[in-house]
């Protein structure tokens, strides 16, 4: 889900409780995460920005290599060599519940009425040139956008979704598109929503044009990975 504190709705300094999965701001005395740990005896938290683990309310960092799987699911990474072999060495992965899945061929949660967008996003995730570009964050991480421009959020969220769809170490054989779709709602000024059915063709056209522009493309000569 969108990384907002469940109480303050702030996106700053947010921690995930690894017992119940809820998000809380801060870890200091009287912070929402601290109070949650005391009231419910939930003690292990993950900072969603730094990817560091902490024990609360004692407030010390936990260093344990066994937790690496969690940080990788939150932020998968791909090397150029891995990307180059995605279509050559298809290999089934096993989720934590024992089910098997093929990375890249996994379901997207239907939150309410977003199946039209899910179909488009899944189709785009299997277009190799587009997929390969977004699997490697370094390709677009340094692109500069004007101050206050929100459209680059689409690029960031689409890249995150691509890496989660193709993650060979997912805990489940499906992925939530919630953050991606929140960016779509915001950047399309609610023309495309989660709670109301939309037209897949219209969404595809708008989405590719929006990505193209956010990556520095123009209506005339300059090209991007999306056009």
C-alpha positions in Angstrom: 0.0 0.0 0.0 0.9 3.7 -0.2 3.6 4.3 2.5 1.5 6.6 4.8 1.2 6.4 8.5 -2.1 4.9 9.3 -2.7 7.5 12.0 -1.1 10.8 10.9 -1.3 10.0 7.2 2.2 11.4 6.9 4.6 9.9 4.4 7.7 11.1 6.3 9.8 8.7 8.4 7.3 5.8 8.1 7.9 2.4 9.7 6.1 -0.9 8.9 5.2 -3.1 11.9 6.4 -6.6 10.9 3.8 -8.2 13.1 0.6 -6.7 11.8 1.8 -4.9 8.6 0.5 -1.4 9.5 2.5 1.8 8.9 3.4 4.3 11.6 5.4 7.5 11.7 8.5 7.8 13.8 10.1 5.6 16.4 11.0 8.0 19.1 9.3 8.4 22.5 5.5 9.2 22.0 5.7 8.5 18.2 3.0 6.5 16.6 5.2 3.4 16.1 6.5 3.6 19.7 3.0 3.8 21.1 1.9 0.9 18.9 4.8 -1.3 20.1 3.9 -0.6 23.8 0.1 -1.1 23.5 0.2 -4.2 21.3 3.6 -5.7 22.2 4.6 -5.6 18.5 8.4 -5.0 18.6 10.0 -5.3 15.1 9.7 -2.4 12.7 11.1 -1.6 9.3 12.0 1.9 8.1 10.4 2.0 4.6 13.0 4.6 3.4 16.3 3.4 4.9 15.3 -0.3 4.9 16.7 -0.7 8.4 15.0 -2.8 11.1 14.5 -1.6 14.7 13.2 -3.1 17.9 10.7 -0.9 19.8 10.2 0.4 22.4 13.9 -0.3 23.2 14.8 1.5 20.1 17.9 -0.4 18.8 18.7 -1.4 15.3 18.4 -5.1 14.4 21.2 -6.5 12.2 20.2 -10.0 10.9 20.9 -11.4 7.5 17.8 -13.5 7.7 15.7 -10.3 7.2 17.3 -9.6 3.8 14.4 -11.4 2.1 12.0 -8.7 3.4 14.0 -5.8 2.2 14.4 -7.4 -1.2 10.7 -7.9 -1.6 10.2 -4.2 -0.7 12.8 -3.0 -3.1 14.0 -5.7 -5.7 17.0 -4.9 -7.7 18.2 -6.3 -11.1 21.6 -6.5 -12.7 22.2 -6.0 -16.4 23.2 -9.6 -16.6 20.0 -10.8 -14.9 17.9 -8.7 -17.2 19.6 -9.9 -20.3 18.7 -13.5 -19.4 15.1 -13.0 -18.3 13.6 -14.4 -21.5 16.3 -17.1 -22.0 16.2 -18.9 -18.6 12.6 -18.9 -17.4 12.6 -20.6 -14.0 9.7 -21.2 -11.6 9.9 -19.6 -8.2 8.3 -20.7 -5.0 6.2 -18.4 -2.8 6.1 -18.7 1.0 2.8 -20.6 0.9 4.3 -23.2 -1.3 2.7 -22.1 -4.6 4.9 -21.7 -7.6 4.9 -18.9 -10.1 6.8 -17.6 -13.1 8.4 -14.2 -12.5 6.6 -11.7 -14.7 3.5 -13.9 -15.1 1.9 -13.1 -11.7 -1.5 -11.6 -10.8 -2.2 -8.0 -9.8 -4.7 -7.4 -7.0 -8.1 -6.1 -8.1 -8.7 -3.4 -5.4 -12.2 -2.4 -6.6 -12.7 -1.5 -10.3 -9.1 -1.3 -11.5 -9.0 -4.4 -13.7 -8.9 -2.3 -16.9 -5.7 -0.7 -15.6 -4.3 -4.1 -14.4 -4.7 -5.6 -17.9 -2.7 -2.7 -19.5 0.1 -2.7 -16.8 0.5 -6.5 -17.1 0.7 -6.3 -20.9 3.3 -3.5 -20.7 5.3 -5.5 -18.2 5.9 -8.1 -20.9 7.2 -5.7 -23.6 10.9 -6.5 -23.3 12.4 -3.1 -24.3 10.1 -1.3 -22.0 10.4 -3.8 -19.2 14.2 -3.9 -19.4 14.5 -0.1 -19.2 12.4 0.1 -16.1 13.9 -2.9 -14.3 17.1 -0.9 -14.0 16.4 2.2 -11.9 19.7 3.8 -12.9 18.3 4.3 -16.4 16.0 7.1 -15.2 17.0 7.9 -11.6 18.9 11.1 -12.6 16.4 12.6 -15.0 15.7 16.2 -13.9 12.1 17.5 -13.8 10.8 21.0 -13.1 10.1 21.9 -9.5 6.6 20.9 -8.4 6.2 18.5 -11.4 4.3 15.4 -10.2 4.3 13.4 -13.4 7.7 11.8 -12.8 5.9 9.9 -10.0 4.4 7.7 -12.7 7.9 6.7 -13.9 9.1 5.9 -10.3 5.9 3.8 -9.5 5.9 2.0 -12.8 9.6 1.0 -12.3 8.8 -0.2 -8.8 5.9 -2.3 -10.1 7.9 -3.8 -12.9 10.6 -4.9 -10.4 8.0 -6.4 -8.1 6.3 -8.3 -11.0 9.6 -9.8 -12.1 10.9 -10.4 -8.6 12.0 -14.1 -8.4 11.8 -13.9 -4.6 8.2 -12.7 -4.0 6.5 -13.9 -0.8 3.2 -14.4 -2.8 2.4 -15.2 -6.4 0.6 -11.9 -6.8 1.5 -8.2 -6.5 -0.4 -5.1 -5.3 -0.6 -2.3 -7.8 -1.9 0.1 -5.1 0.9 2.6 -5.2 1.1 2.6 -9.0 -2.7 3.2 -9.2 -2.6 6.0 -6.6 0.0 7.8 -8.8 -2.3 7.2 -11.8 -5.3 8.8 -10.0 -3.2 11.8 -8.9 -1.4 12.4 -12.2 -4.5 11.9 -14.4 -6.4 14.3 -12.2 -8.9 11.5 -11.4 -9.7 10.8 -15.0 -8.6 7.2 -14.3 -9.7 5.8 -10.9 -9.5 2.7 -8.8 -13.2 2.8 -7.8 -14.7 3.3 -11.2 -14.3 1.3 -14.4 -12.3 3.0 -17.2 -11.5 2.3 -20.8 -8.3 0.2 -21.2 -7.5 1.7 -24.6 -7.8 5.3 -23.3 -5.7 4.4 -20.3 -3.0 2.9 -22.4 -2.8 5.9 -24.7 -2.7 8.4 -21.7 -0.2 6.3 -19.7 2.3 5.9 -22.5 2.1 9.6 -23.4 2.5 10.6 -19.8 5.5 8.3 -19.3 7.0 9.6 -22.6 6.7 13.2 -21.4 8.0 12.5 -17.9 11.1 10.8 -19.3 11.9 14.0 -21.3 10.2 13.1 -24.6 8.3 15.7 -26.6 5.5 15.8 -29.2 8.0 16.3 -32.0 11.5 14.9 -32.2 12.9 13.9 -28.9 12.3 10.2 -28.1 12.1 8.2 -24.9 11.7 4.5 -24.1 7.9 5.0 -24.5 7.8 6.7 -27.9 
